[in-house]
């Protein structure tokens, strides 16, 4: 199953050397959803440490760490997987993932079962930037 992208993103943009992680959404035909994140390169958590020989982290074939999601996929349920937004650090990636799960996780159709993340909030301009990204992403769920 190929990744889809929100209008702001494409595979070309994702792979331009500016990003190392992304937040994604799985949508099943029964209306259920799952929010997750994926690190794109092994042992690279900040784009500043990305090197030409950095090894990809199986993100193209990735499904989920969720047993529920992987069970639905194994059962042959139709689904769509979409990369919502990419980030230059896993810190930002995990913060947005946590915020989306916290916001969307109580909806009856959400398959996420837990939110287990300790996040350090950004400061100054980064706080404004991350808040803007979160607001834009939340518009996809409404």
C-alpha positions as CSV (number, residue, x, y, z in Angstrom):
1,X,0.0,0.0,0.0
2,X,1.5,3.3,-1.1
3,X,1.5,6.4,1.1
4,X,-0.9,9.2,0.2
5,X,0.0,12.8,1.1
6,X,-2.0,15.8,2.3
7,X,-2.0,18.8,-0.2
8,X,1.0,20.3,1.5
9,X,3.2,17.3,0.9
10,X,4.6,14.9,-1.7
11,X,7.3,12.2,-1.7
12,X,9.7,14.6,-3.4
13,X,9.2,17.2,-0.6
14,X,9.5,14.5,2.1
15,X,12.8,13.3,0.7
16,X,14.5,16.7,0.0
17,X,16.8,16.3,3.0
18,X,14.9,18.6,5.4
19,X,12.8,16.0,7.3
20,X,13.5,12.9,9.4
21,X,10.0,12.0,10.8
22,X,6.3,12.3,9.9
23,X,2.9,12.0,11.5
24,X,0.4,9.8,9.6
25,X,-3.3,8.9,9.6
26,X,-4.8,5.5,8.8
27,X,-8.4,5.5,7.7
28,X,-10.4,2.2,7.3
29,X,-13.5,1.8,5.3
30,X,-15.5,1.2,8.5
31,X,-14.8,4.8,9.5
32,X,-12.1,3.9,12.1
33,X,-8.9,5.9,12.2
34,X,-5.4,5.6,13.7
35,X,-2.8,8.3,14.3
36,X,0.9,7.6,14.5
37,X,4.4,8.7,13.7
38,X,7.4,7.3,12.0
39,X,11.1,8.0,12.1
40,X,12.4,7.9,8.5
41,X,16.1,7.1,9.1
42,X,17.7,4.7,11.5
43,X,19.4,6.4,14.5
44,X,18.7,9.9,13.1
45,X,16.4,12.0,15.3
46,X,17.4,15.5,14.1
47,X,17.9,16.5,10.5
48,X,21.2,18.2,11.5
49,X,22.6,14.6,12.0
50,X,21.3,13.4,8.6
51,X,24.1,12.2,6.4
52,X,24.2,11.1,2.7
53,X,24.8,7.5,3.9
54,X,22.0,7.5,6.5
55,X,19.8,4.4,6.2
56,X,16.1,4.6,5.8
57,X,14.0,3.0,8.5
58,X,11.5,0.9,6.4
59,X,9.0,3.8,6.4
60,X,7.7,3.0,2.9
61,X,6.4,-0.4,3.9
62,X,5.5,0.5,7.4
63,X,2.0,-0.1,8.7
64,X,1.8,0.5,12.4
65,X,3.0,-0.6,15.9
66,X,-0.7,-1.1,16.8
67,X,-1.8,-4.8,17.0
68,X,-5.4,-3.6,16.3
69,X,-4.4,-1.8,13.1
70,X,-2.2,-4.6,11.9
71,X,-5.0,-7.1,12.7
72,X,-7.4,-5.2,10.5
73,X,-4.9,-5.1,7.7
74,X,-4.1,-8.8,8.0
75,X,-7.9,-9.5,7.9
76,X,-8.0,-7.7,4.5
77,X,-9.8,-4.6,5.5
78,X,-9.4,-1.8,3.0
79,X,-7.6,1.3,4.3
80,X,-5.8,4.5,3.3
81,X,-2.6,5.7,4.8
82,X,-1.7,9.3,4.6
83,X,1.4,11.3,5.6
84,X,-0.1,14.4,7.2
85,X,3.1,16.4,8.0
86,X,6.9,15.9,8.1
87,X,9.3,17.4,10.7
88,X,13.0,18.1,10.9
89,X,13.2,16.5,14.4
90,X,11.6,13.6,16.1
91,X,10.9,15.9,19.1
92,X,8.5,17.9,16.9
93,X,7.1,14.8,15.3
94,X,6.3,13.1,18.6
95,X,4.8,16.3,20.1
96,X,2.4,16.7,17.2
97,X,1.5,13.0,17.3
98,X,0.7,13.3,21.0
99,X,-1.4,16.4,20.5
100,X,-3.4,14.8,17.7
101,X,-4.0,11.6,19.7
102,X,-5.0,13.6,22.7
103,X,-7.4,15.7,20.6
104,X,-8.8,12.8,18.4
105,X,-8.3,9.8,20.7
106,X,-11.6,10.1,22.5
107,X,-13.7,9.9,19.4
108,X,-15.4,6.5,19.2
109,X,-13.9,5.7,15.8
110,X,-10.3,6.3,16.9
111,X,-8.3,3.0,17.2
112,X,-5.5,4.6,19.3
113,X,-5.5,2.9,22.7
114,X,-2.9,4.9,24.6
115,X,-0.9,8.1,24.7
116,X,2.5,7.4,26.3
117,X,4.8,10.3,25.5
118,X,6.7,12.8,27.6
119,X,7.0,15.9,25.5
120,X,9.2,19.0,25.9
121,X,7.3,22.0,24.6
122,X,9.0,24.3,22.2
123,X,9.9,27.9,22.9
124,X,9.4,31.3,21.2
125,X,9.0,31.1,17.4
126,X,9.1,27.3,17.4
127,X,6.0,27.4,19.7
128,X,4.1,29.5,17.2
129,X,5.2,27.4,14.3
130,X,4.2,24.1,15.9
131,X,0.9,25.6,17.1
132,X,0.1,26.7,13.5
133,X,0.9,23.2,12.2
134,X,-1.3,21.6,14.8
135,X,-4.2,23.9,13.9
136,X,-3.9,23.1,10.2
137,X,-3.7,19.4,10.9
138,X,-6.8,19.5,13.2
139,X,-8.8,21.0,10.3
140,X,-8.3,17.6,8.4
141,X,-10.3,15.9,11.2
142,X,-13.3,18.1,11.2
